[in-house]
Amino acid sequence: MQVLSATRVTPRMLRVTLGGADMAGFPEGSDGSHIKVFLPLAGQDRPVLPTLGPKGPVWPPRDQRPITRTYTVRRHHAGRGELEIDFVLHDDAGPASSWAAAAKPGNFIGLAGPAGPDRVIRDADWHVMAGDMSALPAIAAALESLPAAARGHAFIEVPDAGERQRIDTASQVTIHWLHRDEAGNDRADLLEQAVRAMPWPDGTLSATIAGESGAVVAIRDYLRRERGLDRNAIYAVPYWKASLTEEGYHEERHRIMDTMD
């Protein structure tokens, strides 16, 4: 894929639009799905991608292996052959954030996917969504996919009011922006307490929870153990953990996912 454009959505969120001949056949209805992006190493103009062998991916030698990160399809424009990915720009920028900040039309990036389960049960009576900026693209895509009759609450944690962004949803889901600078930047339970304070509705409920590991696990435990919500009604994925890189968090994330009941 090649970069077509890079546009600031908010001060800390950059939207990169990708295109290219390899977009042909990318599945429609993939907004909000997980993808793997492959970034070039220093000195490369494009990443060296794995190939598909009889037993799965065959990776290039370690000194040529691309940097791999997990992201979300923000929006797929099948008719135009374009794909949008939103990147959070961090102060302590990692490889993906640094690549996005410097992205220019013509730059190359690799992509695999999409994958992952459905984020929402669209015909549920109520929806609850919760996540931080890393989950904002997935939550926004989920909200935009809901029908006009859908009701519920979406809690989105952002550093400050400047990170609020427009989400075009036809649904009746109320969006609550939680500003860390107002609540205290060191507070770790902002999302959990917001979900706990939500009036519990009657009827079926679909939960979409993503973001930092501690918050995701705490909210999921509340929904399962205290509210008795069926596990099949919950999409809960810990995207990251404070102080750990994606490589460092990889095994722990899978352990957490395997032990979620």
TORKOL-4160 file (C-alpha; in steps of 0.2 Angstrom, whole numbers, padded with zeros to 4 digits, m for minus):
261
<pt num="1" X="0000" Y="0000" Z="0000"/>
<pt num="2" X="0005" Y="0018" Z="m0002"/>
<pt num="3" X="0001" Y="0034" Z="0007"/>
<pt num="4" X="m0011" Y="0045" Z="m0002"/>
<pt num="5" X="m0013" Y="0058" Z="0011"/>
<pt num="6" X="m0010" Y="0061" Z="0030"/>
<pt num="7" X="m0022" Y="0073" Z="0039"/>
<pt num="8" X="m0023" Y="0079" Z="0057"/>
<pt num="9" X="m0040" Y="0074" Z="0064"/>
<pt num="10" X="m0036" Y="0082" Z="0081"/>
<pt num="11" X="m0019" Y="0087" Z="0089"/>
<pt num="12" X="m0015" Y="0069" Z="0094"/>
<pt num="13" X="m0024" Y="0059" Z="0080"/>
<pt num="14" X="m0018" Y="0058" Z="0062"/>
<pt num="15" X="m0028" Y="0050" Z="0049"/>
<pt num="16" X="m0017" Y="0041" Z="0035"/>
<pt num="17" X="m0026" Y="0036" Z="0019"/>
<pt num="18" X="m0019" Y="0022" Z="0009"/>
<pt num="19" X="m0022" Y="0015" Z="m0008"/>
<pt num="20" X="m0014" Y="0005" Z="m0022"/>
<pt num="21" X="m0017" Y="m0010" Z="m0033"/>
<pt num="22" X="m0016" Y="m0022" Z="m0019"/>
<pt num="23" X="m0032" Y="m0015" Z="m0012"/>
<pt num="24" X="m0042" Y="m0025" Z="m0024"/>
<pt num="25" X="m0052" Y="m0038" Z="m0015"/>
<pt num="26" X="m0051" Y="m0030" Z="0002"/>
<pt num="27" X="m0067" Y="m0036" Z="0011"/>
<pt num="28" X="m0081" Y="m0023" Z="0012"/>
<pt num="29" X="m0089" Y="m0020" Z="0029"/>
<pt num="30" X="m0072" Y="m0020" Z="0037"/>
<pt num="31" X="m0073" Y="m0003" Z="0046"/>
<pt num="32" X="m0067" Y="m0006" Z="0064"/>
<pt num="33" X="m0059" Y="m0023" Z="0060"/>
<pt num="34" X="m0041" Y="m0027" Z="0066"/>
<pt num="35" X="m0027" Y="m0026" Z="0054"/>
<pt num="36" X="m0008" Y="m0029" Z="0055"/>
<pt num="37" X="0003" Y="m0015" Z="0048"/>
<pt num="38" X="0021" Y="m0018" Z="0043"/>
<pt num="39" X="0033" Y="m0003" Z="0044"/>
<pt num="40" X="0049" Y="m0002" Z="0035"/>
<pt num="41" X="0066" Y="m0002" Z="0045"/>
<pt num="42" X="0078" Y="0013" Z="0045"/>
<pt num="43" X="0086" Y="0014" Z="0027"/>
<pt num="44" X="0072" Y="0005" Z="0018"/>
<pt num="45" X="0060" Y="0014" Z="0007"/>
<pt num="46" X="0047" Y="0000" Z="0009"/>
<pt num="47" X="0045" Y="m0015" Z="0021"/>
<pt num="48" X="0051" Y="m0032" Z="0017"/>
<pt num="49" X="0034" Y="m0042" Z="0019"/>
<pt num="50" X="0032" Y="m0060" Z="0024"/>
<pt num="51" X="0026" Y="m0072" Z="0010"/>
<pt num="52" X="0013" Y="m0086" Z="0012"/>
<pt num="53" X="0020" Y="m0103" Z="0013"/>
<pt num="54" X="0011" Y="m0120" Z="0016"/>
<pt num="55" X="0012" Y="m0118" Z="0035"/>
<pt num="56" X="0008" Y="m0100" Z="0036"/>
<pt num="57" X="0018" Y="m0084" Z="0035"/>
<pt num="58" X="0037" Y="m0085" Z="0030"/>
<pt num="59" X="0046" Y="m0071" Z="0037"/>
<pt num="60" X="0062" Y="m0062" Z="0030"/>
<pt num="61" X="0078" Y="m0063" Z="0040"/>
<pt num="62" X="0078" Y="m0055" Z="0057"/>
<pt num="63" X="0088" Y="m0040" Z="0051"/>
<pt num="64" X="0075" Y="m0037" Z="0037"/>
<pt num="65" X="0059" Y="m0041" Z="0046"/>
<pt num="66" X="0047" Y="m0027" Z="0047"/>
<pt num="67" X="0041" Y="m0018" Z="0062"/>
<pt num="68" X="0023" Y="m0025" Z="0065"/>
<pt num="69" X="0009" Y="m0016" Z="0074"/>
<pt num="70" X="m0010" Y="m0020" Z="0076"/>
<pt num="71" X="m0022" Y="m0006" Z="0071"/>
<pt num="72" X="m0040" Y="m0003" Z="0066"/>
<pt num="73" X="m0048" Y="0000" Z="0050"/>
<pt num="74" X="m0056" Y="0017" Z="0053"/>
<pt num="75" X="m0065" Y="0017" Z="0036"/>
<pt num="76" X="m0064" Y="0007" Z="0020"/>
<pt num="77" X="m0069" Y="0016" Z="0004"/>
<pt num="78" X="m0072" Y="0001" Z="m0008"/>
<pt num="79" X="m0077" Y="0011" Z="m0023"/>
<pt num="80" X="m0061" Y="0022" Z="m0022"/>
<pt num="81" X="m0050" Y="0008" Z="m0017"/>
<pt num="82" X="m0044" Y="0018" Z="m0001"/>
<pt num="83" X="m0042" Y="0013" Z="0017"/>
<pt num="84" X="m0041" Y="0025" Z="0032"/>
<pt num="85" X="m0031" Y="0021" Z="0048"/>
<pt num="86" X="m0030" Y="0033" Z="0063"/>
<pt num="87" X="m0014" Y="0034" Z="0072"/>
<pt num="88" X="m0012" Y="0041" Z="0090"/>
<pt num="89" X="0003" Y="0053" Z="0090"/>
<pt num="90" X="0012" Y="0050" Z="0107"/>
<pt num="91" X="0025" Y="0062" Z="0115"/>
<pt num="92" X="0036" Y="0047" Z="0118"/>
<pt num="93" X="0034" Y="0041" Z="0100"/>
<pt num="94" X="0036" Y="0023" Z="0096"/>
<pt num="95" X="0039" Y="0016" Z="0078"/>
<pt num="96" X="0021" Y="0017" Z="0072"/>
<pt num="97" X="0018" Y="0035" Z="0079"/>
<pt num="98" X="0035" Y="0041" Z="0072"/>
<pt num="99" X="0031" Y="0033" Z="0055"/>
<pt num="100" X="0014" Y="0041" Z="0054"/>
<pt num="101" X="0020" Y="0058" Z="0059"/>
<pt num="102" X="0032" Y="0058" Z="0045"/>
<pt num="103" X="0021" Y="0050" Z="0032"/>
<pt num="104" X="0020" Y="0058" Z="0015"/>
<pt num="105" X="0011" Y="0053" Z="m0001"/>
<pt num="106" X="0020" Y="0039" Z="m0010"/>
<pt num="107" X="0027" Y="0031" Z="0006"/>
<pt num="108" X="0025" Y="0012" Z="0007"/>
<pt num="109" X="0017" Y="0002" Z="0021"/>
<pt num="110" X="0012" Y="m0016" Z="0022"/>
<pt num="111" X="m0005" Y="m0023" Z="0028"/>
<pt num="112" X="m0012" Y="m0040" Z="0033"/>
<pt num="113" X="m0030" Y="m0043" Z="0038"/>
<pt num="114" X="m0044" Y="m0039" Z="0041"/>
<pt num="115" X="m0048" Y="m0050" Z="0056"/>
<pt num="116" X="m0057" Y="m0051" Z="0073"/>
<pt num="117" X="m0074" Y="m0054" Z="0079"/>
<pt num="118" X="m0089" Y="m0042" Z="0077"/>
<pt num="119" X="m0088" Y="m0027" Z="0089"/>
<pt num="120" X="m0106" Y="m0025" Z="0091"/>
<pt num="121" X="m0123" Y="m0035" Z="0092"/>
<pt num="122" X="m0132" Y="m0023" Z="0081"/>
<pt num="123" X="m0150" Y="m0029" Z="0086"/>
<pt num="124" X="m0147" Y="m0028" Z="0104"/>
<pt num="125" X="m0159" Y="m0017" Z="0114"/>
<pt num="126" X="m0145" Y="m0007" Z="0122"/>
<pt num="127" X="m0126" Y="m0004" Z="0119"/>
<pt num="128" X="m0112" Y="0001" Z="0130"/>
<pt num="129" X="m0095" Y="0006" Z="0123"/>
<pt num="130" X="m0080" Y="0011" Z="0132"/>
<pt num="131" X="m0062" Y="0015" Z="0127"/>
<pt num="132" X="m0047" Y="0027" Z="0127"/>
<pt num="133" X="m0039" Y="0035" Z="0111"/>
<pt num="134" X="m0032" Y="0019" Z="0105"/>
<pt num="135" X="m0050" Y="0012" Z="0104"/>
<pt num="136" X="m0058" Y="0028" Z="0097"/>
<pt num="137" X="m0056" Y="0022" Z="0079"/>
<pt num="138" X="m0065" Y="0005" Z="0083"/>
<pt num="139" X="m0078" Y="0014" Z="0094"/>
<pt num="140" X="m0082" Y="0027" Z="0081"/>
<pt num="141" X="m0083" Y="0014" Z="0067"/>
<pt num="142" X="m0095" Y="0003" Z="0078"/>
<pt num="143" X="m0106" Y="0019" Z="0082"/>
<pt num="144" X="m0107" Y="0023" Z="0063"/>
<pt num="145" X="m0113" Y="0005" Z="0059"/>
<pt num="146" X="m0128" Y="0005" Z="0071"/>
<pt num="147" X="m0145" Y="0007" Z="0065"/>
<pt num="148" X="m0156" Y="0023" Z="0069"/>
<pt num="149" X="m0166" Y="0013" Z="0083"/>
<pt num="150" X="m0150" Y="0008" Z="0093"/>
<pt num="151" X="m0149" Y="0016" Z="0110"/>
<pt num="152" X="m0135" Y="0016" Z="0124"/>
<pt num="153" X="m0120" Y="0025" Z="0130"/>
<pt num="154" X="m0102" Y="0027" Z="0123"/>
<pt num="155" X="m0088" Y="0032" Z="0135"/>
<pt num="156" X="m0073" Y="0039" Z="0127"/>
<pt num="157" X="m0058" Y="0044" Z="0137"/>
<pt num="158" X="m0046" Y="0057" Z="0129"/>
<pt num="159" X="m0032" Y="0068" Z="0136"/>
<pt num="160" X="m0042" Y="0085" Z="0135"/>
<pt num="161" X="m0057" Y="0093" Z="0126"/>
<pt num="162" X="m0046" Y="0096" Z="0110"/>
<pt num="163" X="m0046" Y="0077" Z="0106"/>
<pt num="164" X="m0065" Y="0076" Z="0104"/>
<pt num="165" X="m0069" Y="0072" Z="0086"/>
<pt num="166" X="m0085" Y="0071" Z="0076"/>
<pt num="167" X="m0093" Y="0054" Z="0075"/>
<pt num="168" X="m0107" Y="0053" Z="0062"/>
<pt num="169" X="m0119" Y="0040" Z="0069"/>
<pt num="170" X="m0138" Y="0038" Z="0065"/>
<pt num="171" X="m0140" Y="0029" Z="0082"/>
<pt num="172" X="m0147" Y="0036" Z="0098"/>
<pt num="173" X="m0132" Y="0031" Z="0108"/>
<pt num="174" X="m0126" Y="0045" Z="0119"/>
<pt num="175" X="m0107" Y="0049" Z="0117"/>
<pt num="176" X="m0099" Y="0054" Z="0134"/>
<pt num="177" X="m0081" Y="0062" Z="0132"/>
<pt num="178" X="m0071" Y="0059" Z="0148"/>
<pt num="179" X="m0057" Y="0072" Z="0149"/>
<pt num="180" X="m0041" Y="0066" Z="0159"/>
<pt num="181" X="m0035" Y="0083" Z="0162"/>
<pt num="182" X="m0051" Y="0087" Z="0171"/>
<pt num="183" X="m0052" Y="0071" Z="0181"/>
<pt num="184" X="m0034" Y="0070" Z="0185"/>
<pt num="185" X="m0021" Y="0063" Z="0173"/>
<pt num="186" X="m0015" Y="0049" Z="0186"/>
<pt num="187" X="m0033" Y="0042" Z="0188"/>
<pt num="188" X="m0034" Y="0024" Z="0181"/>
<pt num="189" X="m0052" Y="0020" Z="0184"/>
<pt num="190" X="m0060" Y="0034" Z="0174"/>
<pt num="191" X="m0069" Y="0023" Z="0161"/>
<pt num="192" X="m0073" Y="0009" Z="0174"/>
<pt num="193" X="m0082" Y="0022" Z="0186"/>
<pt num="194" X="m0091" Y="0029" Z="0171"/>
<pt num="195" X="m0098" Y="0012" Z="0166"/>
<pt num="196" X="m0103" Y="0008" Z="0184"/>
<pt num="197" X="m0112" Y="0025" Z="0185"/>
<pt num="198" X="m0123" Y="0021" Z="0170"/>
<pt num="199" X="m0141" Y="0017" Z="0174"/>
<pt num="200" X="m0143" Y="m0002" Z="0170"/>
<pt num="201" X="m0156" Y="m0004" Z="0156"/>
<pt num="202" X="m0169" Y="m0018" Z="0153"/>
<pt num="203" X="m0167" Y="m0029" Z="0138"/>
<pt num="204" X="m0152" Y="m0036" Z="0129"/>
<pt num="205" X="m0136" Y="m0027" Z="0130"/>
<pt num="206" X="m0120" Y="m0027" Z="0118"/>
<pt num="207" X="m0104" Y="m0021" Z="0126"/>
<pt num="208" X="m0089" Y="m0015" Z="0116"/>
<pt num="209" X="m0074" Y="m0012" Z="0127"/>
<pt num="210" X="m0056" Y="m0009" Z="0121"/>
<pt num="211" X="m0040" Y="0001" Z="0126"/>
<pt num="212" X="m0028" Y="0000" Z="0141"/>
<pt num="213" X="m0027" Y="m0018" Z="0148"/>
<pt num="214" X="m0031" Y="m0013" Z="0166"/>
<pt num="215" X="m0047" Y="m0003" Z="0162"/>
<pt num="216" X="m0053" Y="m0017" Z="0149"/>
<pt num="217" X="m0051" Y="m0031" Z="0162"/>
<pt num="218" X="m0059" Y="m0021" Z="0176"/>
<pt num="219" X="m0074" Y="m0016" Z="0165"/>
<pt num="220" X="m0076" Y="m0034" Z="0158"/>
<pt num="221" X="m0076" Y="m0041" Z="0176"/>
<pt num="222" X="m0089" Y="m0029" Z="0182"/>
<pt num="223" X="m0101" Y="m0033" Z="0167"/>
<pt num="224" X="m0098" Y="m0052" Z="0169"/>
<pt num="225" X="m0097" Y="m0054" Z="0188"/>
<pt num="226" X="m0108" Y="m0040" Z="0195"/>
<pt num="227" X="m0120" Y="m0038" Z="0180"/>
<pt num="228" X="m0121" Y="m0056" Z="0174"/>
<pt num="229" X="m0119" Y="m0051" Z="0156"/>
<pt num="230" X="m0116" Y="m0066" Z="0144"/>
<pt num="231" X="m0098" Y="m0068" Z="0138"/>
<pt num="232" X="m0105" Y="m0068" Z="0120"/>
<pt num="233" X="m0112" Y="m0051" Z="0122"/>
<pt num="234" X="m0095" Y="m0043" Z="0126"/>
<pt num="235" X="m0082" Y="m0038" Z="0114"/>
<pt num="236" X="m0067" Y="m0034" Z="0126"/>
<pt num="237" X="m0049" Y="m0032" Z="0119"/>
<pt num="238" X="m0034" Y="m0025" Z="0129"/>
<pt num="239" X="m0025" Y="m0016" Z="0115"/>
<pt num="240" X="m0010" Y="m0010" Z="0126"/>
<pt num="241" X="m0002" Y="m0009" Z="0143"/>
<pt num="242" X="0006" Y="0005" Z="0152"/>
<pt num="243" X="0025" Y="0004" Z="0151"/>
<pt num="244" X="0026" Y="m0010" Z="0139"/>
<pt num="245" X="0029" Y="m0011" Z="0120"/>
<pt num="246" X="0018" Y="m0021" Z="0109"/>
<pt num="247" X="0032" Y="m0034" Z="0108"/>
<pt num="248" X="0033" Y="m0034" Z="0127"/>
<pt num="249" X="0014" Y="m0035" Z="0129"/>
<pt num="250" X="0011" Y="m0048" Z="0116"/>
<pt num="251" X="0012" Y="m0064" Z="0127"/>
<pt num="252" X="0003" Y="m0056" Z="0142"/>
<pt num="253" X="m0011" Y="m0050" Z="0130"/>
<pt num="254" X="m0014" Y="m0067" Z="0124"/>
<pt num="255" X="m0014" Y="m0074" Z="0142"/>
<pt num="256" X="m0027" Y="m0061" Z="0147"/>
<pt num="257" X="m0038" Y="m0065" Z="0132"/>
<pt num="258" X="m0037" Y="m0084" Z="0136"/>
<pt num="259" X="m0041" Y="m0082" Z="0154"/>
<pt num="260" X="m0056" Y="m0071" Z="0151"/>
<pt num="261" X="m0072" Y="m0081" Z="0156"/>
